[in-house]
Structures are given as structure tokens and as C-alpha cells.
Amino acid sequence: MRKVWRAVLDQIPVYDAGKPLEALRQELGRDDLVRLSANESPLGPSPRAVEAIRREAASAHLYPDGGATALRTALAAHVGVTPQQVLVGNGADEVLAILAWAAFEPGDEVVVPEPSFEPYTAVVTLMGATVVLSPLATYDIDLDDVRRRISPRTKAVMLCSPHNPATTIVRGGPLRAFLESLGAEAPLVVLDEAYRDFCDDPDCPDGVRLLERHPNLLVMRTFSKIAGLAGLRIGFAVGTAEAIERMNRVRAPYNVNRLGQVAAVAALDDPEHLARTRQLVLEERVFLTRELSRRGYAFPPSQANFLLVKVPDAPAARQRLLAAGLLVRDGAAVGFPGHLRISIGRHQDNERLLAALGTRG
Ligand SMILES: Cc1ncc(COP(=O)(O)O)c(C=O)c1O
């Protein structure tokens, strides 16, 4: 038989998202199993989004608006840009893939902090471009190191703030200095702000506000976290109209489904729900930070809706939590062996977590 599959696929493992929650609940015989491994919303979607989905369901036989006009218009008003500067994807995951299809080719280099959100390296590798890794300085993106790795071949730099899985932010001053240092022939700087809504550090930059001065920026955000719509897969990019126009050429004609589009518009129309979600996460983050510290655990200060906690034996601690009905991520799977990545849950889930984790031995 002819060789069909691309050799590069040998370098790309299948993404292991774990078993579906329902299957795990059945397997463990625990209806009360709570997933704190995927950084989902502890409050769920806005009732307005649920109602919009219900209303729209009867139109499921009709293709969605391929241009996602209403959603892009609402998003543009929400973040303060024009609709031409917004691209919507089937999750930020797809936005990344669209970017890669539109921008990366063999010979290009893309600087990626290591560790970071796994799909960055996958999309670059898949396009035949070269990943240039920039190690984190413990838990922080090291912008000086990233800068040193930029060469004339560098097509893009991937930054993530707050960082998944390290929970830290790139600060405003250093980010602006980094962007200024790139000069006229700057590569694309992708700023993944999937968790930005959970920042309360006044020094957390807003990528969209930096766009005017730095047109080489592309900001990525998602409805999966603050808006609680992970199951509908809605992510978006904000950039210059020119960047968005280029990316639009490679996306599938109907890449964002009908239910997702109306739910996302309704979510933006419910600022109280977004604020409630943010408040819950911030309050519970303070609570967990204090209580875990009191129990002897160490972790970087989180600006996200999850914590990266150092533990003596991560696989054993994960099993202990699973036995208590709490699913968390072993840090080894995301580049931090000896840690657990724990999403911030509802107060009762966080109480259960503390009880099951106990004092650091
Ligand atoms: C840093 C980061 N970027 C992007 C995404 C993808 O978001 P989406 O659910 O919109 O595909 C995630 C999801 O966990 C993430 O952690």
C-alpha cells in the first residue's frame, strides 16, 4: 500500500482528554464525582444562554450564519474593536488551528514557552514549522529568554497569560517592553488570554488595548471559562482587520454552530452572570490559597480559575482525591511532575478537596 499518512503525525500524540465525566461517574459508582481537572466554570452557563439554546434548537436543521455576524458584532462592542477585527472559532482550539493554517509553513520558527498549553506545539509541528522552546523561569514566562530565541525565521511567538498550567501572568510593563523591542519587522505575538477574566492583579495587561500600538498582536479568548460554555466550543481571536481577513480564508464555511452562536451572544448579554462567576472564583481562590498554605502546600499565586499545587506524590494524591469523588489533573501530564492542577470549584467542592488532601506530609 502507498504511504498515505504524513510522517509528521508520528510526532503528534492523540490528545488525551480523559474519560467523559458521565463514564467516570458510572465506573466509580459515584454520582457526586466532580471534575476539577478541566478548568470549567463552577457556576455553569447563564440561564439566558440556556434559554437561547432552547429557542434555537428547533432551527438545528438550518446551517448557521457562517460569518457569525451577530456574535462578532456583540463581541466587537464588548471588547471595543470593529467586527472586522474578530474571528470566531469552534473553541479557541480551532482558532489556533486556523492561525496555523494561515500563517505557518516549513522553515518558519515559532517560539513557545515550555511547558504550556499543549496544542501550541501540535499545530506548529503539524504545519511543518519548527517549535523553538523557551523554558519557563520556574512558573513564569521568561520574556528575556523568549526574546533571545527570536530569529529572522521566527514567524510567531506564543504567550499565555494567565498561563496554563502555571497560573501566572505576563505583567504589563515587561510585556510592553518586549513588544517595543521587536521593532518594525516584528513576528506575530499570540497572546492567549483564555483565563484573563479571572485576573485581579492591576498589572495584568489587556491584550486588546495593546493592539492599537502593536498590530502584530493576536489576542485569543474563549467562552469556555468565564462564560461556562465549554461544551459548545466558542473561542475567538481579536487582531487587525488584515490578520482576521487572512485567517477567515482558511476557516470552514460554518465553523461555529448555531446553538453556540446564540448562547455566546446571550452570555455577553448577561453581565451579572459573568460577574457572579468571576466573584465566586476569586473568593474561592482566596479561600483555597489560604487553606492550602495553612496545610503546608506551596504553589504559585494564581490569576486563573485553577491552582498548580506542589505535592509529595502526585499520582497517589490524585488517586486519593479520586477516591473522594474529585477528579484533578496530574501535573506530569502538563509538564509539571510533582504537582496537581486543580480547578477552583464551588465552595462545597473546595471543602471536600481540602478534607481529602489533608496536611502536607
Ligand atoms: C490556555 C488555553 N488556551 C485555549 C484553550 C482552549 O479553549 P477552548 O475551550 O475555547 O478551545 C484552553 C482550554 O483549556 C486553554 O487552557
Ligand as a Chemical Component Dictionary entry (heavy atoms), coordinates in Angstrom:
data_LIG
# 
_chem_comp.id                   LIG 
_chem_comp.type                 NON-POLYMER 
_chem_comp.pdbx_formal_charge   0 
_chem_comp.three_letter_code    LIG 
# 
loop_
_chem_comp_atom.comp_id 
_chem_comp_atom.atom_id 
_chem_comp_atom.alt_atom_id 
_chem_comp_atom.type_symbol 
_chem_comp_atom.charge 
_chem_comp_atom.model_Cartn_x 
_chem_comp_atom.model_Cartn_y 
_chem_comp_atom.model_Cartn_z 
_chem_comp_atom.pdbx_ordinal 
LIG C1 C1 C 0 -4.611  28.448 27.682 1  
LIG C2 C2 C 0 -5.756  27.894 26.925 2  
LIG N1 N1 N 0 -5.990  28.335 25.698 3  
LIG C3 C3 C 0 -7.007  27.855 24.967 4  
LIG C4 C4 C 0 -7.860  26.896 25.477 5  
LIG C5 C5 C 0 -8.905  26.345 24.589 6  
LIG O1 O1 O 0 -10.134 26.872 24.837 7  
LIG P1 P1 P 0 -11.416 26.362 24.062 8  
LIG O2 O2 O 0 -12.206 25.555 25.033 9  
LIG O3 O3 O 0 -12.113 27.631 23.656 10 
LIG O4 O4 O 0 -10.967 25.563 22.886 11 
LIG C6 C6 C 0 -7.661  26.412 26.752 12 
LIG C7 C7 C 0 -8.543  25.370 27.284 13 
LIG O5 O5 O 0 -8.410  24.844 28.326 14 
LIG C8 C8 C 0 -6.581  26.906 27.491 15 
LIG O6 O6 O 0 -6.294  26.439 28.705 16 
# 
loop_
_chem_comp_bond.comp_id 
_chem_comp_bond.atom_id_1 
_chem_comp_bond.atom_id_2 
_chem_comp_bond.value_order 
_chem_comp_bond.pdbx_ordinal 
LIG C1 C2 SING 1  
LIG C2 N1 SING 2  
LIG C2 C8 DOUB 3  
LIG N1 C3 DOUB 4  
LIG C3 C4 SING 5  
LIG C4 C5 SING 6  
LIG C4 C6 DOUB 7  
LIG C5 O1 SING 8  
LIG O1 P1 SING 9  
LIG P1 O2 DOUB 10 
LIG P1 O3 SING 11 
LIG P1 O4 SING 12 
LIG C6 C7 SING 13 
LIG C6 C8 SING 14 
LIG C7 O5 DOUB 15 
LIG C8 O6 SING 16 
# 
